[in-house]
């Protein structure tokens, strides 16, 4: 038995979704912000109704992205402080400690946005439907 599958052309491509994510916009439509306020993510997009807040544990990936990016930034900063600025290790540790405190907080919204964009590319975002 031979089965044929029809592949629909999907509008999702990496570059527009990445740009929307970097601008903290909805990865699906790009029309509205994913932010409700500082450190507050909207529940869903008011324009296309894509759901941002999912089940418990969904955004462990956003936390993972934040941690990995912070570690990478600290590693690059360490090399810059030690090899470019020719600083002592003690002075570099102070700068790295400050970076480790500030960067994850500053990158918080972008880690959520990039995780939403990744999820949108992989499986699309579910639509929010009001319960009656």
QUIRA-V301225 format. One record per residue. N is the residue number from 1. PSI is psi in whole degrees, 0 to 359 (none if undefined). OMEGA is omega in radians with two decimals (NA if undefined). BURIAL is + if it has 16 or more other ideal C-beta (glycine too) atoms within 10 Angstrom, else -. Layout:
# QUIRA-V301225
N/PSI/OMEGA/BURIAL ; N/PSI/OMEGA/BURIAL
This chain:
# QUIRA-V301225
1/123/-3.11/- ; 2/125/3.12/- ; 3/142/3.06/- ; 4/142/3.13/- ; 5/139/3.11/- ; 6/124/3.10/- ; 7/120/3.08/- ; 8/145/3.06/- ; 9/125/-3.09/- ; 10/142/-3.11/- ; 11/351/-3.08/- ; 12/119/3.03/- ; 13/157/-2.94/- ; 14/314/-3.02/- ; 15/309/3.12/- ; 16/322/3.14/- ; 17/320/3.10/+ ; 18/316/3.11/+ ; 19/320/3.08/- ; 20/318/-3.14/+ ; 21/319/3.13/+ ; 22/331/3.09/- ; 23/4/3.14/- ; 24/39/3.11/+ ; 25/166/3.08/+ ; 26/127/-3.12/+ ; 27/337/-3.11/+ ; 28/311/-3.05/+ ; 29/334/-3.13/- ; 30/6/-3.04/+ ; 31/325/-3.07/- ; 32/159/3.12/+ ; 33/150/3.06/- ; 34/353/-3.06/+ ; 35/138/3.01/+ ; 36/328/3.14/- ; 37/185/3.11/- ; 38/124/3.13/- ; 39/27/3.07/- ; 40/118/3.13/- ; 41/137/3.09/+ ; 42/155/3.09/+ ; 43/320/-3.13/- ; 44/166/3.11/+ ; 45/126/3.12/+ ; 46/341/-3.11/- ; 47/304/-3.05/- ; 48/359/3.08/+ ; 49/18/3.07/+ ; 50/135/-3.06/+ ; 51/124/3.11/+ ; 52/317/-3.13/+ ; 53/116/-3.07/- ; 54/201/-3.12/- ; 55/162/3.11/- ; 56/136/3.11/- ; 57/350/-3.11/- ; 58/322/-3.06/- ; 59/20/2.96/+ ; 60/328/3.08/- ; 61/322/3.09/+ ; 62/321/3.09/+ ; 63/317/3.12/- ; 64/317/3.12/- ; 65/320/3.12/+ ; 66/315/-3.13/+ ; 67/313/-3.12/- ; 68/317/3.12/- ; 69/320/3.10/+ ; 70/316/3.12/+ ; 71/320/3.11/- ; 72/315/3.13/- ; 73/319/3.11/+ ; 74/320/3.12/+ ; 75/314/3.12/- ; 76/316/3.12/- ; 77/323/3.11/+ ; 78/312/3.11/+ ; 79/319/3.13/- ; 80/312/-3.13/- ; 81/319/-3.06/+ ; 82/321/-3.00/- ; 83/329/3.13/- ; 84/310/-3.13/- ; 85/350/-3.12/- ; 86/42/-3.13/- ; 87/162/3.04/+ ; 88/159/-3.11/- ; 89/325/-3.14/- ; 90/317/3.10/- ; 91/322/3.12/- ; 92/322/3.13/+ ; 93/322/3.10/- ; 94/313/3.13/- ; 95/320/3.14/+ ; 96/323/3.10/+ ; 97/316/3.11/- ; 98/318/3.10/- ; 99/318/-3.13/+ ; 100/335/3.10/- ; 101/321/-3.02/- ; 102/317/-3.01/- ; 103/313/-3.11/+ ; 104/327/3.12/+ ; 105/317/-3.14/- ; 106/331/-3.08/- ; 107/359/-3.05/+ ; 108/306/-3.09/+ ; 109/321/-3.13/+ ; 110/327/3.10/+ ; 111/320/3.06/+ ; 112/313/-3.08/+ ; 113/317/3.12/+ ; 114/323/3.10/+ ; 115/319/3.07/+ ; 116/318/3.11/+ ; 117/317/3.10/+ ; 118/315/3.13/+ ; 119/321/3.11/+ ; 120/319/3.13/+ ; 121/323/-3.07/+ ; 122/311/-3.03/- ; 123/9/-3.09/- ; 124/165/3.13/- ; 125/136/3.10/+ ; 126/156/3.13/- ; 127/143/3.12/- ; 128/130/3.08/+ ; 129/127/3.12/- ; 130/138/3.07/- ; 131/136/-3.10/- ; 132/none/NA/-
